């Protein structure tokens, strides 16, 4: 969620849209206690006024609530008694959030964003949706044999009377994925879709992160003021962060994290984490961990 995308971050793109929509009264960033400090630091350094961190009462993996469990706890913890917009903070959504809210307000009924992934194998990793005239007629979470490629993505709007997480969980339903809740809800009341064909990146891998960076930078490169780039060529979609040094090298589609040193190397479509040191190396499609030293 806090990974850089150009001058911003993944979650920052979402928060910036929520910040300017007057229909949204409060914004919560729900995280577990382990990561709360990082998000509090991020928000304190930002210009956002509305969002605040809401901490899940968990301390270990064994106590994890699952997405639905965490949402149920959030509603109870914050005393939420209003319509609810839910967006995963690790997704890059190409559509304007206001248009999704417009679609929800038009129907005043549960609304989910849907996207055609164009691949049956990919579709099996998400909630599969069948639709007639904008209404969900079938919803299957992570089906083994998907019959279509239209999936639900992590953007949902629920009217007050559909926020039934407690009821769902009380009956022993799966707490891990919100898609199971949508499947349960769809069997009880009408659920509608907001379909879009803009970009969507579920940033759960190095590949999807680099795709999101490329879409954001649009072929340009970003070099932090405190970074040093000398006698080097930065081709499309390169981000060099603060304190990093790049000398006598060629980079393409690559993210270089802070305080990294790269010398006399060619690097393509890679992520180089902080405090790494690379010299006289050619890398492609690589993920270089922090404090790693690579040289010929």
N, C-alpha and C positions, 0 to 999 in steps of 0.2 A: 504493500500500500504506500509506503514511503519511498519507493524507488523513484529516482529522478526521471522526468520526461521533459527534456529540454530545460527550460527555466523553472518548471514546476515539478509536481509529483503526481503519481497515479491518483491518489485519493484527493489531492488538491484540485484536480480537474472537476471532480464531482462536487466538492464542497463549494467551489467558486460559482457553480450554477445554482446550488441550493441557497447560497448567500443572497442572491439578487431576486429570488422568487418570493414576492410578498405573501403568497398563499401559504408559505411554510413558516410556522411559528417558532419551532424549536428544532435543532439538529443535534443528534447524539452520535458520538463515535463510540460504539460499544466494543470494548476490548477486555481481555482478561488481565489480571493484575500484573502478570509478568511483563507485559508490554506497555502498561499504562503510562509509565514515565516517559517513554519515547514519544508517544502521541501527545502528551501534555507539553513536552518541550517543543514539538513541531507546531502545535497550535499557538503556543505563547510567542513563537518567533514569526508567525504568519500575520496577515492583515485581516484574517477572518474574525468576525465578531460573534457570530451566532453559534457555531459548534462548540460543544464541550464533551470531554471524555466521561463516559459512564462505565464504571468498572464492574466486570463480572466477578462474582464471588467464587473464584476458583484459584487454586494454587498449584495444581499438578495435572499431568495428563490423565490420571485416574479420575479426576473430578470434572473433566471436560463435559460441558452441557450439551454439545451439539448445537447446530445453528438454530433449530426450533426452540430447544431448551433455553438458549441464550436470549432469543427474542422474547420468550415468555417471561424470563427473569427481568429483562429490560422494561417491559410494559409494567410489571409489578413494581420494580424498583423506582421508576420515574413517575409512577402514577399516571400513565398515559391513558387518556380517555377521549381519543379523537381519531380521525382518519390517520393512517400510517403509510408513509412511503419508505420502502426498504431497498437499499442499494448496496451491493457488495463493493467494498472499498478497494478491491484488487482487480477491478474490471475497467477497461477503457471503453467508453460508450461513445460512438460517433454521433448519435442523434442528440438534439437539444433536449435537456431534461424537462423544460417547460412544455414541450409538445406531448411528452408522456403524461404529465400532470393534466394537461388539457383533455387528453383522451379519457383519463380517469374521471375528471369532473363532468364530462359530457354524459357518462353513464352512471356515475355514483355507485359503481359495483366493482368487485375485485377485478383488477386489471394486471396482466403480466406482459412483459416485453418478450417478443419472440423473434427468432432469427433463423434463416435457412443456412445451415452450415455446409450444405451441398455434398455431404459425404456420410454414408450410412455408418461407417465405423466411428466417426466423430460423434454422430448423433447418439450412439449408445452410451456415451459418457454424460449425457445431460437428460433433462426432462423432455420427453417427446410429446409434441402437441398435435392434435388434430382439430381443425377449426372449420366451422360453417358460419358464414356471414359475420365473422369477427367474434363469434362465441366459441369457447372451448367445448368440444364434444367428447374429447378423450385426452387424458393426461397420464403418461406412464413415466415414472422416474427410472432412469438408467435401464431401459429395456435391453434384453440380450439380442433380440432380433428386431431392430427398428424397421418400421414400414415406411417411414418418410424421413426427411432431413430437417424438418421444422422443429426447433427446440426452444425451450424457455431459458432465458438468461436471468442473471441475478438482479432483476429490477422488478419490483412488485409494488402495487398500491392497493391498500385494503381500507374499505370504509370501517367505521367504528364497530358496526355490528358483525363484521367478519373477522375481527381479531379474537380468534378462539383458540389460541395456543394452549391455554390451560385445559380446555375441554379435550383437545386433540391428545395432549400428553397424558391426561388422566386415564384414557382408554388404552394406554400402553402402546401408542403408535411410535414409529421411528423418530427419534429426536435429532438425528444427525443432519439431514438435508431438508431444506425448505420445500424442495420439490415434492416430497412425500406429503407435506402439509397441503400443498396446492392440489395434489391428487385427491386427498381426502375432502378438501373444501369443494372441489369441482363436482363431486358426487352429491353435494348437499345444496348447492346454489349455483347460479349462473356466474361464470368467470369469463372475462373478455380479454382480447389480445390487442396489443399495440405492436404491429409488425413493422420492421424497418430493414432497409438494405444498406445503411451506412456501415462503417467498420465497427467491429467488436473484437476486442482482445481480452481473453480470460488469462490474466498474467500469472500463470502458475509454472512457467518454465523459462529457461534462458531464451529459447526460440521465440516464444510469444512476447517476451519483454523486448527483444531486439526488433521484432516486427512493429511493436507499439512505438518504440523510439524512432524507427524509420518513418512511420506515418506522421509522428509529431514534428520531426525535423524537416520533412519534405525535401530531403537531399542536401540540406545545409549542415553546417557543423557548429558546435558550441564549445567555446574554450573559456574556462573560468579566468577571472582577472589574476588570480594568484597562481595559475598554472604557467608553465614554461614550455613553449613549442619552438624548437630551433632546427633549421635545415631539414624540415620534414614536410611531407605532403599529407594533408587531411582530405580524403575524398568524401563521398557522400555519407551523411548520417553518422558523424563522429562526435562524441561528447567527452571532453577532457575536463575533469573536475579539479577543484582547488588543490594546490600543492603538488600536483602531478607534473612530471617532466618527461617530455617526448623529444628525442634528439636523433637526427639522421634516420628517420623512420617513415614508413608509409602505412597509414591506417584507413580502413574502410568499414562502415557499418559496425562500429566498435564503441563500447562504453569503457572509459578509463576512470576508475574511482580514485578518491583523493590519495595523495602522497605516494603515488606509484611512479616508478622510473622505467622508461622504455628507451632503449638505445639500439640503433642500427638493426632494426627489425621491421618485418612486414606482417601486419596483423589484419585479418579480415573476418568480419561477422563474429566477433568475440566479445566477451566481458572479462575485464581485468580488474580484480578486486583490489581493495586498498592495501597499500604498503607492499605490493608485489614489485619484483625487480626482473626485467626481461632484457636480455642482451643477445644480439646476433642470432635471432630466432625468426623463423617464418611460421606463423600460426593461422589456422583457419577453423572456424566453427569450434572455438575453444572456450572453456570456462576456467579461468585462472583464479585460484583461491587466494585469500588474503595472506600476506607475508610469504608468498611463494617466490622462489628464485629460480629463474630459467635462463640458462646460457649454454652456448655451444662449447 
